[in-house]
Amino acid sequence: MSFFCLLWIPLFYLLRRSLVGGGSSGGVWALLLGSITAIIQFFLGDLVNPGGFGFSRWLFGFIDIVSLTVLIPVIICFLMLLFRGFSGDADFANFALLWLIPVGALRALSWSSLNDPILLILVPLLWAALAVGISFFINWMTESFRWYIAIVSILCILILPLAAATSYWAFFSHQTFLGFVLLIVTFIPLVISLVLRRG
């Protein structure tokens, strides 16, 4: 399971690049900043005390485990694009996936002793789904700008991180059916983006 956590993101990145393509601008920055972030988090530890099975566990999943881990590179990519930090077009998904490669490597190292499939298998799956899903809705909103598309895209961008964190929480709380439903919901934009070969 540790190997899955280590290898899933880079393998998925290569698979997606072979199917969809996408800009490579900012790739070095993504790997560098992702490595720095991973090292800082490794030494600082968790920001939220997870407690038991309640809201603190969900917040722990959102901030320390699943959602914020992906939202940070997406926001950084947006800011770099805004301030012309890229030489060409930015691909939010590629940037986030590259950022997550060193993060996944250090998480595989720190989580390997726990041998927990939720951390070592579910979480990397959710990372990939969030990175591609959020990118899909950003691209849909910017490429086909209509007020209703913008509203739907913004709502989905807000809902996806919440659904991913709740999926983690549900599996941890032994609510397997809810966890699988939310995992599928989180993966739908990823599947659509690969089928349409955009985002």
N, C-alpha and C positions, 0 to 999 in steps of 0.2 A: 504493500500500500504506500510506503514511503516513496517508492520509485514512481508510482502514479502521480503523487503530489509534485515530485521533482520534474517529471517529463511531460505531463499533460499539456501545460501551457505552451512550451516550445513546440511540441508536436502539433498541437492545434493551430498555433500561429503559422507553421509551415503549410499545413493542410489548407487553411484559409487563404494564404497567399497564393497557393497553386490554383485554387478554385476562383477566387475573387480578384486577386491582384491587390492593388492599392498602393498608395504613396509610401515611400520609404523615408520621407523627410522627417527628421527628428528622432530617428532610430537610436543614434548614439546617445542623445540626451535622455531618451526613455530608459535605456539600459543603465546609464550612469546615475540618474536620479532615482530609479527604482532600487539600485544597489545601495545608495546612501540611505534611502528610506527604510529599506529592509534591515540594514545594520543598526540604524538608530532605534527602530522598534524592537529589534532583538535584544539590545542592551537596556532599553527603558522598560520593557515589559508591557503589560496590558494597561490601558487607560481606565477601563471599567472593571470593577469587581463583579464577577458574574453572579454571585450568590447562588440561588437554587434554580427553580424552573420558571420564575415569574418575569416581570418586566426587565429586571436587571440583567437577566440572561439574554433576553431579546436585544437589549441595548448593547450588551457585550458583543453579540453576534453582528449587530449593525456596525459598530464602531471599530472593534478590534479584529474581527474575523472576516466578514464577508463584504459588506457594502462600501464602507468608507475606503477600504483597500483599493477598490476599483474607481470610486468617485474621484479620489485624489489625482490619479494620472489623467482622467478625462478633463478635470478642471484645469490642470497644469497645461494640457495640450491646447485647450481653448484659450488660455491666457497667452501662451506662446504664439498661437495663430493670430490673436488680437494685436499683439505687440510685434508682429512680424519676426518671430523667432525662428521661423522655418524658411528654407530657401524655396520651397514649392508648396503644393497642396498637402494639407495634413490629413492623415487617416486616423481618426480617433481610436478605432478598434485596434489597429496595428500598434499605435503608440502605447495604448493601455496594456495590450498583451505583452509587448516587449518589456514594459515596466514591470509586469508581474513575473517575468522569468526569474530574476534574482530573488524576488519576494517569495515565490514558490519554493525555490531552492533552500532558503534559510528556514522557511516554515517546515519543509520536509525534515530538515535537520532537527529542529526544536520539537516537532510533534512526533517524531519517529518512536520515541520511548513510550508514548501513550498508546500507539497502535490502534487509534480510533478511526474507523472508516468514515465517520461524519467529517472529521477534520481532513483526513488524508485523501478522501475520494470526493465526498459531496462538495466541500468548499472549493476545490479547484474547478469543478464543473460549474458551480455558481459564478465564480470569477469570470470564466470564459463567456458564460451566457450574459452576464451583465456588461462586460466590455463590448461585445458585439451588439447586444440589444440596444444599449444606450446610443452607440454609434449609429445604428440603423435609424433610430428615430430622429437623431440630429440631422442626418443626411436627408431623410425624407422631408423634414421641415424646411431645410435650406434649398433643396433641389426643386421641390414642388410647393412653393410657398402659397398657401391659402389660409385664411383665418381659421377654418375648421381643422385643417391638417396641423396647423401650429398648436391649436388647443389639444387635439388628441395626442400629438407628439409630446408636448410638455407633460400632460397627465401620465403618459406611459413612462416617461423618463423619471417622474416622481414615484410611480407605483413599483417599477421594477426593483429598485434597491430595497423597498419595504417588503416586497414579496420574497426576495432572496433571503433577507434576514429572518423573515418569518418561517421560511422553509427550514433554515438551519435550526431555529428554535423548536419547530414542530418535531423534527427528527430527534433532537436532543431530549425533548419532553416525551418521546415515545408515542407521538401522534403521527404515525407513519403515513396514514392515508392523506392527511392534510399536507404533510411534508412533500409527498409525491405530487399532489395536485399543484402546489405552489412551485415545485421544481419544474413541472411541465409548463406552467404559465410563464416562468422565467425563461424557458428555452424556446418558446414559440417565436419571438423576434429573431433569435439566432438562426433557427431553421428557415424562416422566411427569407432572411438576408442571404443565406447560402443558396436557396432556390432561385431567388431573383438576381443573385450575384452582385449585390451592392450592399453598402454599409458594413 
